[in-house]
Amino acid sequence: QVQLVESGGGLVQAGGSLRLSCAASGSIFSISAMGWYRQAPGKQRELVTVITSGGSTYYDNSVKGRFTISRDNAKNTVYLQMNSLKPEDTAVYYCAADPRGLGLYDYWGQGTQVTVSS
């Protein structure tokens, strides 16, 4: 019963920045964890970052120090600020929700394309 809509993707040069948004249909306070995944051409989908309802965060080592996940409960929106982008960050980025805290991401957005040129 969770609908997620991503936005903010686009084409940027290496070293540039983008901010992705994930708007949820309901209060994200009721969702145990929100995450961002990405899938590059020819590669498996991978977990990029997670934020829990309590504010704890996780980052994959490949993005640590460059990406920041944040949450605006009033707007029911999760953000992914991406700085110092690299060509290897090129992928379709997906917002996902784990509503019950079981480690199962049952709800997914449609994805937004991020392309980083060299």
C-alpha positions in Angstrom: 0.0 0.0 0.0 3.0 2.2 -0.5 3.5 4.1 -3.7 6.9 5.6 -4.4 7.8 8.1 -7.1 11.4 9.1 -7.9 12.6 12.2 -9.6 15.7 14.3 -10.1 17.8 12.1 -12.4 19.6 13.5 -15.4 22.9 13.9 -17.2 25.9 15.5 -15.4 29.6 15.7 -15.9 32.0 14.0 -13.6 32.4 16.0 -10.4 28.9 17.4 -10.6 26.0 16.9 -8.3 22.4 15.8 -8.4 19.6 15.5 -5.8 17.2 12.6 -6.2 13.8 12.7 -4.5 11.5 9.9 -3.5 7.9 10.9 -2.7 5.9 8.4 -0.7 2.1 8.1 -0.8 1.8 8.0 3.0 3.7 9.0 6.1 7.3 7.6 6.0 7.2 7.5 9.8 5.2 4.2 9.4 7.9 2.7 7.1 10.8 1.0 9.0 13.4 1.7 6.3 13.8 3.5 3.0 16.6 2.7 0.7 18.1 3.6 -2.6 19.3 0.9 -5.0 20.9 1.3 -8.4 21.4 -0.9 -11.4 24.0 -0.2 -14.1 23.9 -1.8 -17.5 25.0 -5.4 -17.4 25.3 -5.4 -13.6 23.2 -6.6 -10.7 21.0 -4.2 -8.7 22.9 -3.1 -5.6 22.0 -1.3 -2.4 23.4 2.2 -2.2 22.1 3.6 1.0 19.4 3.1 3.7 17.7 5.4 6.3 15.6 3.9 9.1 12.6 5.5 10.8 14.9 6.2 13.7 17.4 8.1 11.5 20.2 5.5 11.3 21.9 5.4 7.9 24.0 3.0 5.9 26.1 3.7 2.9 27.9 1.4 0.5 31.6 2.0 0.6 31.5 3.1 -3.1 29.5 6.2 -2.2 30.5 6.9 1.4 31.5 10.5 1.8 30.0 11.6 -1.5 26.3 10.7 -1.1 23.9 11.7 1.7 20.5 10.2 2.3 18.0 12.3 4.3 14.3 12.3 5.2 11.7 15.0 5.4 8.8 13.5 7.3 6.5 16.5 6.8 6.8 16.1 3.1 6.8 12.3 3.2 9.9 12.4 1.0 13.4 10.9 1.1 16.3 12.5 -0.7 19.6 11.3 -2.1 22.2 14.1 -2.4 24.9 12.9 -4.8 28.1 15.0 -4.9 31.4 14.4 -6.7 29.7 12.1 -9.2 31.8 9.6 -11.1 31.1 7.8 -14.4 30.8 4.6 -12.5 27.8 6.1 -10.7 25.8 5.9 -13.9 22.8 3.7 -13.3 19.0 3.7 -12.9 18.4 4.6 -9.3 15.4 3.1 -7.5 13.7 4.1 -4.3 12.5 1.2 -2.1 10.6 0.7 1.1 10.9 -1.9 3.8 7.6 -1.2 5.7 7.9 -3.9 8.4 11.6 -3.8 9.2 12.1 -7.4 8.0 14.8 -6.5 5.5 12.4 -7.1 2.6 11.9 -4.2 0.3 8.4 -4.9 -0.9 7.7 -1.5 -2.6 9.7 0.1 -5.4 9.5 3.2 -7.5 9.9 3.2 -11.3 13.5 4.4 -11.2 15.2 7.5 -12.5 18.2 7.5 -14.8 21.5 9.1 -13.7 24.2 9.4 -16.3 27.6 10.8 -15.5 29.9 11.7 -18.4 33.7 11.8 -18.3 
